[in-house]
Amino acid sequence: MKKLFSSIGTYLRRSDTLLLALCVLATIYGTVLIASCTGGFGSSSVRVQLLAMVIGIVVYFVFSMIDVDILAGNWIILYIASIGLLLALLRFGVAEGSNRAWIRFWGIGIQPAELGKIAFIIIMARCISKYSEERKLNNVLRLGFLLFIFASYFGLIIVISSDLGSALVYMFIFAAMLFAGGLKIYWFLIALTVAIIASPYLWEYLLRDDQRNRIIALFAPDTVDPTGLGITMQVRRSRAAIASGRIFGMGLGNGTMTQAEMVPRQRTDFIFSVAGEELGFVGCVLLVALLTAIVVRVVFVGMKCQSRLGALVAVGVAAMMSFQILMNLGMCLGVAPVVGLTLPFFSSGGSSIVTSFAAMGMVSGLRMKPKTTLFNQF
């Protein structure tokens, strides 16, 4: 027994308990908001969220004890498994709204694009670190191979599930990791030029009508939806709910719009509107502070990491979190198009919670064996 407690103590000293504490606090905060907008702590959404948190904490410990080098060494298996999950949507996918992004068995939902983010980050970290060490990252063939891997994820998500939000997360992760890995700026300029040239075709053939209208609505909401009851209704009500909370909010369970469920998807994509109306500016600042602290901690661990591979994993996780946070808050405030992205640790959704804890577990594992920093290797 003494040996067991000694091992636990050693683990707690070496692992990132601060990161875990921040993640648990954010999830508990999110669960309180979900309870407020779904009828109390006895709701099924709250039960699922608490179960996902418990599973997520277990996954956090498991991933923190797995050497990321071992996972990276089996990147081909990770690629096949994650791509296979996306392909499974063709046979078992369940449509929810305009996206076919879920696989459900016996009431349990799995979102392959969420789980695939972990695999994608590890695969990219392995390949980019290897090419960087060989000083071949800017080689056309090597970069073409990386583009093929990215395109396979991005293309399947778009074609099979029409989940533009998740696809954009993969794109941001890919760009951030390439930049951190040392890809020359001229490649980014070439990519930007190609994107500009191809934008009319992407606009016409990649996006659905509703997705195009959501982008146009950012600049001309009254033109797209003059009544305010159509495609802009979700954002208009979200902004109204946030504004009505003022400094301290109306109090949990007292939000006029929240309790009337006037904001569609308020427990998932628009959970920030619940915080804004019921807890006001103070509640919103606390929410943003918690998420910012998590991202900053991930970046700190990456800077102190022992290897290029590990540092790139931290970059990928930080990029994933940052993009989802900025896009989700932008959606709720009406400064970004509605693309169906959840707010990490806060939005209702088991796959999102477990994936977030798994990502943080990987980062904690990196901290457990510090030696040199990434920046000393250049």
C-alpha positions as CSV (number, residue, x, y, z in Angstrom):
1,M,0.0,0.0,0.0
2,K,2.9,2.3,0.9
3,K,4.4,1.7,-2.5
4,L,1.1,2.4,-4.2
5,F,0.7,5.8,-2.5
6,S,4.4,6.5,-3.3
7,S,3.7,5.8,-7.0
8,I,0.6,8.0,-7.0
9,G,2.6,10.8,-5.3
10,T,5.3,10.5,-7.9
11,Y,2.9,10.7,-10.7
12,L,1.1,13.7,-9.3
13,R,4.4,15.6,-8.8
14,R,5.5,14.8,-12.4
15,S,2.2,15.3,-14.2
16,D,0.5,18.6,-14.9
17,T,-2.1,18.7,-12.1
18,L,-2.6,22.4,-12.8
19,L,-3.7,21.7,-16.4
20,L,-6.0,18.9,-15.1
21,A,-7.5,21.2,-12.5
22,L,-8.2,23.9,-15.1
23,C,-9.9,21.4,-17.4
24,V,-12.1,20.0,-14.6
25,L,-13.1,23.5,-13.4
26,A,-14.0,24.5,-17.0
27,T,-16.1,21.3,-17.4
28,I,-17.9,21.8,-14.0
29,Y,-18.6,25.4,-15.0
30,G,-20.0,24.2,-18.3
31,T,-22.1,21.6,-16.6
32,V,-23.7,24.2,-14.3
33,L,-24.6,26.3,-17.4
34,I,-26.0,23.2,-19.1
35,A,-28.1,22.4,-16.0
36,S,-29.5,25.9,-16.0
37,C,-30.7,25.7,-19.6
38,T,-31.9,22.1,-19.6
39,G,-34.1,22.0,-16.5
40,G,-31.7,21.3,-13.7
41,F,-29.0,18.7,-12.7
42,G,-31.4,15.8,-13.2
43,S,-31.5,16.4,-17.0
44,S,-30.1,13.7,-19.3
45,S,-27.7,16.3,-20.8
46,V,-26.1,16.9,-17.4
47,R,-25.8,13.2,-16.7
48,V,-24.1,12.7,-20.0
49,Q,-21.8,15.6,-19.4
50,L,-20.8,14.4,-15.9
51,L,-20.2,10.8,-17.2
52,A,-18.1,12.2,-20.1
53,M,-16.0,14.2,-17.6
54,V,-15.3,11.1,-15.5
55,I,-14.4,9.1,-18.6
56,G,-12.3,12.1,-19.8
57,I,-10.4,12.3,-16.5
58,V,-9.6,8.5,-16.8
59,V,-8.5,9.1,-20.5
60,Y,-6.4,12.0,-19.3
61,F,-4.5,9.8,-16.9
62,V,-4.1,7.1,-19.6
63,F,-2.8,9.4,-22.3
64,S,-0.5,11.1,-19.9
65,M,1.2,7.8,-19.1
66,I,1.5,6.8,-22.8
67,D,4.8,7.9,-24.5
68,V,3.8,10.1,-27.4
69,D,6.8,8.6,-29.3
70,I,5.1,5.2,-29.2
71,L,1.8,6.6,-30.6
72,A,3.8,8.5,-33.3
73,G,5.6,5.3,-34.1
74,N,2.2,3.7,-34.9
75,W,1.0,6.6,-37.0
76,I,-0.1,4.4,-39.9
77,I,-2.4,2.5,-37.6
78,L,-3.8,5.7,-36.2
79,Y,-4.4,7.0,-39.8
80,I,-6.2,3.9,-40.9
81,A,-8.3,3.7,-37.8
82,S,-9.4,7.4,-37.9
83,I,-10.0,7.4,-41.6
84,G,-12.0,4.2,-41.1
85,L,-14.2,5.9,-38.5
86,L,-14.9,8.7,-40.9
87,L,-15.8,6.2,-43.7
88,A,-18.1,4.5,-41.2
89,L,-20.4,7.5,-41.4
90,L,-21.4,6.4,-44.9
91,R,-23.0,3.3,-43.4
92,F,-23.8,4.2,-39.8
93,G,-23.9,8.0,-39.8
94,V,-26.9,9.8,-38.3
95,A,-27.9,13.2,-39.6
96,E,-28.5,15.9,-37.1
97,G,-29.5,19.1,-38.7
98,S,-27.6,19.6,-41.9
99,N,-24.6,17.5,-40.8
100,R,-24.1,13.8,-40.8
101,A,-21.4,13.7,-38.3
102,W,-22.5,11.2,-35.6
103,I,-22.5,7.4,-35.2
104,R,-25.0,6.2,-32.6
105,F,-25.3,2.8,-31.0
106,W,-27.7,2.1,-28.0
107,G,-28.0,5.7,-27.2
108,I,-24.2,6.4,-27.2
109,G,-23.0,8.9,-29.7
110,I,-19.5,9.0,-31.3
111,Q,-18.3,11.9,-33.5
112,P,-15.5,10.5,-35.7
113,A,-14.2,14.0,-36.7
114,E,-13.7,14.8,-33.0
115,L,-11.8,11.6,-32.2
116,G,-9.8,12.0,-35.4
117,K,-8.3,15.3,-34.2
118,I,-6.0,13.5,-31.8
119,A,-4.8,11.0,-34.4
120,F,-4.3,13.9,-36.9
121,I,-2.2,15.9,-34.5
122,I,0.0,12.9,-33.7
123,I,0.4,12.0,-37.4
124,M,1.3,15.5,-38.4
125,A,3.7,15.9,-35.4
126,R,5.5,12.7,-36.4
127,C,5.8,13.5,-40.1
128,I,6.7,17.2,-39.7
129,S,9.2,16.5,-37.0
130,K,10.9,13.8,-39.1
131,Y,11.0,16.0,-42.2
132,S,12.3,19.0,-40.1
133,E,15.1,17.0,-38.6
134,E,16.1,15.8,-42.1
135,R,15.7,19.4,-43.3
136,K,13.3,18.2,-46.0
137,L,10.1,19.8,-44.8
138,N,10.2,22.3,-47.7
139,N,10.7,19.5,-50.2
140,V,7.9,19.4,-52.8
141,L,7.3,15.6,-52.4
142,R,7.4,15.7,-48.6
143,L,5.0,18.6,-48.5
144,G,2.8,16.9,-51.1
145,F,2.6,13.8,-48.8
146,L,1.5,16.0,-45.9
147,L,-1.1,17.7,-48.1
148,F,-2.4,14.3,-49.1
149,I,-2.9,13.3,-45.4
150,F,-4.6,16.6,-44.6
151,A,-6.8,16.4,-47.7
152,S,-8.0,12.9,-46.9
153,Y,-9.4,14.1,-43.5
154,F,-10.7,17.5,-44.8
155,G,-12.3,15.9,-47.9
156,L,-14.0,13.1,-46.1
157,I,-15.4,15.4,-43.4
158,I,-16.8,17.8,-46.1
159,V,-18.1,15.1,-48.5
160,I,-19.5,12.7,-46.0
161,S,-20.7,14.8,-43.1
162,S,-20.8,18.4,-44.5
163,D,-19.3,19.5,-41.2
164,L,-17.4,22.6,-42.4
165,G,-16.6,23.7,-38.8
166,S,-14.7,20.5,-38.0
167,A,-12.9,20.6,-41.4
168,L,-11.7,24.2,-40.7
169,V,-10.3,23.0,-37.3
170,Y,-8.2,20.5,-39.1
171,M,-7.0,23.2,-41.6
172,F,-6.0,25.5,-38.8
173,I,-4.1,22.7,-36.9
174,F,-2.3,21.8,-40.2
175,A,-1.2,25.3,-40.9
176,A,-0.1,26.0,-37.3
177,M,2.0,22.8,-37.1
178,L,3.6,23.5,-40.5
179,F,4.5,27.0,-39.4
180,A,5.9,25.8,-36.1
181,G,7.8,23.0,-37.9
182,G,9.7,25.5,-40.0
183,L,7.8,25.6,-43.3
184,K,9.0,28.6,-45.4
185,I,6.7,31.6,-45.6
186,Y,6.6,31.4,-49.4
187,W,4.7,28.2,-49.2
188,F,2.0,29.9,-47.2
189,L,1.9,32.8,-49.7
190,I,1.5,30.3,-52.5
191,A,-1.3,28.6,-50.7
192,L,-3.0,31.9,-50.1
193,T,-2.7,32.8,-53.7
194,V,-4.2,29.5,-54.8
195,A,-7.0,29.9,-52.3
196,I,-7.8,33.4,-53.7
197,I,-7.8,32.1,-57.3
198,A,-9.9,29.1,-56.4
199,S,-12.3,31.0,-54.1
200,P,-15.1,31.4,-56.7
201,Y,-15.1,27.7,-57.3
202,L,-14.9,26.9,-53.6
203,W,-17.8,29.3,-53.0
204,E,-19.9,27.7,-55.7
205,Y,-19.2,24.0,-55.2
206,L,-17.8,23.5,-51.7
207,L,-20.4,25.4,-49.7
208,R,-24.1,24.8,-49.4
209,D,-26.6,27.6,-49.8
210,D,-27.2,28.0,-46.1
211,Q,-23.4,28.1,-45.4
212,R,-23.0,30.9,-48.0
213,N,-25.9,32.8,-46.5
214,R,-24.4,32.6,-43.0
215,I,-21.2,34.2,-44.3
216,I,-23.1,36.9,-46.2
217,A,-25.2,37.6,-43.1
218,L,-22.1,38.8,-41.3
219,F,-22.0,41.8,-43.6
220,A,-25.6,42.2,-44.7
221,P,-27.9,40.5,-42.2
222,D,-31.0,42.4,-43.3
223,T,-30.5,41.5,-46.9
224,V,-30.2,37.8,-46.2
225,D,-32.9,37.6,-43.5
226,P,-35.0,40.8,-43.4
227,T,-37.5,39.4,-40.9
228,G,-34.8,38.3,-38.5
229,L,-36.6,34.9,-38.1
230,G,-34.6,32.9,-40.6
231,I,-30.9,32.1,-40.9
232,T,-29.8,35.0,-38.7
233,M,-32.3,34.3,-35.9
234,Q,-29.9,32.2,-33.9
235,V,-27.2,34.8,-33.8
236,R,-29.6,37.7,-33.2
237,R,-31.1,36.0,-30.1
238,S,-27.6,35.0,-28.9
239,R,-26.4,38.5,-29.0
240,A,-29.6,39.8,-27.3
241,A,-29.2,37.2,-24.5
242,I,-25.6,38.2,-23.9
243,A,-26.4,41.9,-23.9
244,S,-29.3,41.5,-21.5
245,G,-27.0,40.0,-18.9
246,R,-25.1,43.3,-18.5
247,I,-22.5,43.1,-15.7
248,F,-23.6,40.5,-13.2
249,G,-26.4,38.7,-15.2
250,M,-29.9,37.7,-14.2
251,G,-28.8,34.8,-12.1
252,L,-28.7,31.1,-12.8
253,G,-32.1,29.8,-13.7
254,N,-33.5,33.3,-14.2
255,G,-32.4,34.2,-17.7
256,T,-35.5,35.2,-19.7
257,M,-34.3,33.9,-23.1
258,T,-32.4,31.0,-21.7
259,Q,-35.2,29.6,-19.7
260,A,-37.6,30.0,-22.6
261,E,-35.1,28.2,-24.8
262,M,-35.2,31.0,-27.3
263,V,-31.6,30.5,-28.5
264,P,-31.4,27.3,-30.6
265,R,-28.7,24.9,-29.6
266,Q,-28.0,26.9,-26.4
267,R,-26.6,23.8,-24.5
268,T,-24.1,23.1,-27.3
269,D,-22.9,25.6,-29.9
270,F,-24.4,28.6,-28.1
271,I,-23.6,27.8,-24.5
272,F,-21.8,31.2,-24.2
273,S,-25.2,33.0,-24.5
274,V,-26.3,31.2,-21.3
275,A,-23.3,32.5,-19.5
276,G,-23.8,36.0,-20.9
277,E,-27.5,36.3,-19.9
278,E,-27.4,34.6,-16.5
279,L,-24.0,35.4,-15.2
280,G,-23.3,38.6,-17.2
281,F,-20.0,40.1,-18.1
282,V,-18.4,38.7,-15.0
283,G,-19.4,35.1,-16.0
284,C,-18.2,35.6,-19.5
285,V,-14.8,36.9,-18.4
286,L,-14.4,33.9,-16.0
287,L,-15.3,31.5,-18.9
288,V,-12.8,33.2,-21.3
289,A,-10.1,33.3,-18.5
290,L,-10.4,29.6,-17.8
291,L,-10.1,28.7,-21.5
292,T,-7.2,31.1,-22.0
293,A,-5.4,29.7,-19.0
294,I,-5.7,26.2,-20.5
295,V,-4.3,27.3,-23.9
296,V,-1.4,29.2,-22.2
297,R,-0.6,26.2,-20.1
298,V,-0.4,24.0,-23.2
299,V,1.9,26.5,-25.0
300,F,4.1,26.7,-21.9
301,V,4.4,22.9,-21.7
302,G,5.3,22.8,-25.4
303,M,8.0,25.4,-25.0
304,K,9.6,23.3,-22.3
305,C,9.2,20.0,-24.1
306,Q,12.0,17.5,-24.6
307,S,11.6,17.0,-28.3
308,R,10.5,18.5,-31.6
309,L,7.8,15.9,-31.8
310,G,6.4,16.6,-28.4
311,A,6.5,20.4,-29.0
312,L,4.6,20.0,-32.2
313,V,2.0,17.9,-30.4
314,A,1.5,20.8,-28.0
315,V,1.3,23.2,-30.9
316,G,-1.4,21.1,-32.5
317,V,-3.4,20.9,-29.3
318,A,-3.1,24.7,-28.7
319,A,-4.2,25.4,-32.3
320,M,-7.2,23.1,-32.0
321,M,-8.3,24.7,-28.8
322,S,-7.6,28.3,-29.9
323,F,-9.5,28.0,-33.2
324,Q,-12.5,26.4,-31.6
325,I,-12.7,29.0,-28.8
326,L,-12.3,31.9,-31.1
327,M,-14.8,30.6,-33.7
328,N,-17.4,29.6,-31.1
329,L,-17.3,33.0,-29.3
330,G,-17.3,34.7,-32.7
331,M,-20.5,32.8,-33.6
332,C,-22.2,33.7,-30.4
333,L,-21.3,37.4,-30.8
334,G,-22.1,37.5,-34.5
335,V,-18.6,38.3,-35.8
336,A,-18.0,34.8,-37.2
337,P,-20.2,32.6,-39.4
338,V,-22.2,29.8,-37.7
339,V,-20.3,26.7,-38.5
340,G,-21.4,24.4,-35.7
341,L,-18.3,24.3,-33.5
342,T,-18.6,23.5,-29.8
343,L,-16.9,25.4,-27.0
344,P,-14.2,23.1,-25.5
345,F,-15.1,21.8,-22.0
346,F,-18.3,23.9,-21.9
347,S,-20.6,22.7,-24.7
348,S,-22.7,19.6,-24.1
349,G,-21.3,16.6,-26.0
350,G,-19.5,13.5,-24.8
351,S,-17.1,13.1,-27.8
352,S,-16.0,16.7,-27.5
353,I,-15.3,16.4,-23.7
354,V,-13.4,13.1,-24.0
355,T,-11.3,14.3,-27.0
356,S,-10.4,17.5,-25.1
357,F,-9.3,15.6,-22.0
358,A,-7.3,13.1,-24.2
359,A,-5.5,16.0,-25.8
360,M,-4.7,17.5,-22.5
361,G,-3.5,14.1,-21.2
362,M,-1.0,14.0,-24.1
363,V,0.3,17.4,-23.1
364,S,0.6,16.4,-19.5
365,G,2.6,13.4,-20.6
366,L,5.0,15.7,-22.4
367,R,5.6,17.6,-19.2
368,M,6.5,14.4,-17.3
369,K,9.8,14.0,-19.1
370,P,11.4,17.4,-19.8
371,K,15.0,17.7,-21.1
372,T,15.6,20.4,-23.6
373,T,13.3,22.8,-25.4
374,L,12.2,22.8,-29.0
375,F,13.8,26.2,-29.6
376,N,17.2,25.0,-28.6
377,Q,17.2,22.5,-31.5
378,F,17.2,25.0,-34.3
